[in-house]
Amino acid sequence: MLRPLLAATVLVSVLSVPTLAQDTDNDLGAAGLLSAPNKEDLPPILLSAGQPLAAAPLRLKSGRYYEIEIEADGSQELGLAGPGFFRAIWIDEIVIEGLEIRPYGIDSVEFDEAGTMEIGFIAIKPGAYELRVPGTTGDLQRLEIVIE
């Protein structure tokens, strides 16, 4: 009598585990964090000699997928450095003229001439970060980014 009861208890426990493990509040779809409902386009960053990088600081949410375009007008050879920020995100891809690059990580990017690149990433580690034109000290050449 005890064996059938024990067997039934084990069977019910095993069959209920997958149901308990499922996240019923997740509306992200089959692709999870990469699903369209989790994606957001950010305002572009403009690299131009003596011009501000962006109109306002960026506020990001951890776990959300973002796409941002970095546009250089070719007025000067300019780059963006932000090793702290780039280590706080997971980069899905960098797209340059249709060429998709899937790096493990980056510290900076640089434009030798006019062009556009798009970076798709997931914000991971909360904190305050910055992207800055290397060698500059002014606030115009700095973009504050907060991941919440």
C-alpha positions as CSV (number, residue, x, y, z in Angstrom):
1,M,0.0,0.0,0.0
2,L,2.8,2.4,0.8
3,R,4.7,1.7,-2.5
4,P,1.8,2.8,-4.8
5,L,1.3,6.0,-2.8
6,L,5.0,6.8,-2.8
7,A,5.1,6.1,-6.6
8,A,2.1,8.4,-7.2
9,T,3.7,11.2,-5.2
10,V,6.9,11.0,-7.1
11,L,5.1,10.9,-10.4
12,V,3.0,14.0,-9.6
13,S,6.1,15.8,-8.3
14,V,8.1,15.1,-11.5
15,L,5.3,16.0,-13.8
16,S,4.7,19.4,-12.1
17,V,8.3,20.6,-12.2
18,P,8.3,21.9,-15.8
19,T,5.0,23.8,-15.2
20,L,6.4,25.4,-12.1
21,A,9.6,26.4,-13.9
22,Q,7.8,28.3,-16.7
23,D,7.6,32.1,-16.5
24,T,4.0,32.9,-17.2
25,D,4.6,36.7,-17.0
26,N,7.2,36.7,-19.8
27,D,5.7,38.3,-22.9
28,L,9.0,38.5,-24.8
29,G,8.3,35.7,-27.2
30,A,10.4,32.8,-28.3
31,A,13.6,34.9,-28.8
32,G,13.5,36.2,-25.2
33,L,15.5,39.4,-24.7
34,L,16.0,39.6,-28.5
35,S,12.3,39.7,-29.2
36,A,10.8,42.7,-30.9
37,P,8.6,43.8,-27.9
38,N,11.9,44.2,-25.9
39,K,13.6,46.4,-28.5
40,E,14.0,50.2,-28.4
41,D,15.7,52.6,-30.8
42,L,17.7,55.3,-29.1
43,P,18.4,58.8,-30.5
44,P,21.5,58.8,-32.6
45,I,25.0,60.0,-31.5
46,L,26.6,62.6,-33.7
47,L,30.3,62.8,-34.1
48,S,31.2,66.2,-35.4
49,A,34.0,68.6,-34.5
50,G,33.0,70.9,-31.7
51,Q,29.4,69.7,-31.6
52,P,27.6,67.9,-28.7
53,L,27.3,64.1,-29.0
54,A,23.6,64.1,-28.1
55,A,20.8,66.4,-26.9
56,A,20.4,64.6,-23.5
57,P,21.8,61.8,-21.4
58,L,20.6,58.3,-22.0
59,R,18.6,56.4,-19.5
60,L,18.5,52.6,-20.1
61,K,16.8,49.7,-18.4
62,S,18.7,46.6,-17.6
63,G,17.5,43.6,-19.6
64,R,16.2,45.7,-22.5
65,Y,17.5,45.5,-26.1
66,Y,18.6,48.8,-27.7
67,E,19.8,49.9,-31.1
68,I,21.7,53.2,-31.5
69,E,23.2,54.8,-34.6
70,I,26.5,56.6,-34.4
71,E,26.9,59.1,-37.2
72,A,30.1,60.8,-38.1
73,D,30.0,63.8,-40.5
74,G,33.7,63.5,-41.5
75,S,34.6,67.0,-40.2
76,Q,37.4,65.4,-38.2
77,E,38.7,61.9,-37.4
78,L,36.8,61.2,-34.2
79,G,36.1,58.2,-32.0
80,L,34.1,57.3,-28.9
81,A,35.7,55.6,-25.9
82,G,33.7,54.0,-23.1
83,P,35.2,50.8,-21.7
84,G,33.1,50.9,-18.6
85,F,29.9,51.2,-20.6
86,F,30.9,48.6,-23.2
87,R,31.6,46.2,-20.3
88,A,28.2,46.8,-18.8
89,I,26.3,45.7,-22.0
90,W,26.1,42.6,-24.1
91,I,26.7,43.6,-27.8
92,D,24.6,41.6,-30.2
93,E,26.0,43.2,-33.3
94,I,27.6,46.2,-34.9
95,V,26.4,47.0,-38.4
96,I,28.6,49.1,-40.8
97,E,27.4,49.5,-44.4
98,G,25.5,46.2,-44.2
99,L,28.4,44.3,-42.7
100,E,27.4,42.7,-39.4
101,I,30.1,42.3,-36.8
102,R,29.4,40.2,-33.7
103,P,32.2,41.0,-31.2
104,Y,32.9,39.6,-27.8
105,G,33.3,43.2,-26.6
106,I,34.9,46.6,-27.5
107,D,36.5,49.5,-25.7
108,S,36.0,52.2,-28.4
109,V,35.1,52.9,-32.0
110,E,36.6,55.4,-34.4
111,F,35.6,57.1,-37.7
112,D,38.3,58.1,-40.1
113,E,35.7,59.6,-42.5
114,A,32.0,60.2,-42.7
115,G,29.8,57.2,-42.0
116,T,27.2,55.5,-39.8
117,M,27.4,52.4,-37.6
118,E,24.6,50.9,-35.7
119,I,25.1,49.0,-32.4
120,G,22.5,46.5,-31.1
121,F,23.0,45.6,-27.4
122,I,21.3,44.6,-24.2
123,A,21.9,46.8,-21.2
124,I,23.1,44.5,-18.3
125,K,24.9,46.1,-15.4
126,P,23.1,49.0,-13.6
127,G,25.2,52.1,-13.0
128,A,26.4,55.4,-14.4
129,Y,28.7,55.4,-17.5
130,E,29.9,57.6,-20.2
131,L,31.0,57.7,-23.8
132,R,33.6,60.3,-24.6
133,V,35.6,61.5,-27.5
134,P,39.1,60.4,-26.5
135,G,41.5,63.3,-25.4
136,T,38.6,65.7,-24.7
137,T,37.6,67.2,-21.3
138,G,34.5,69.2,-22.2
139,D,30.9,68.2,-21.5
140,L,30.0,68.6,-25.2
141,Q,32.1,65.7,-26.2
142,R,30.8,63.4,-23.4
143,L,27.5,61.4,-23.3
144,E,26.2,60.3,-19.9
145,I,24.5,56.9,-19.8
146,V,22.6,55.5,-16.8
147,I,21.5,51.9,-16.7
148,E,18.7,51.3,-14.2
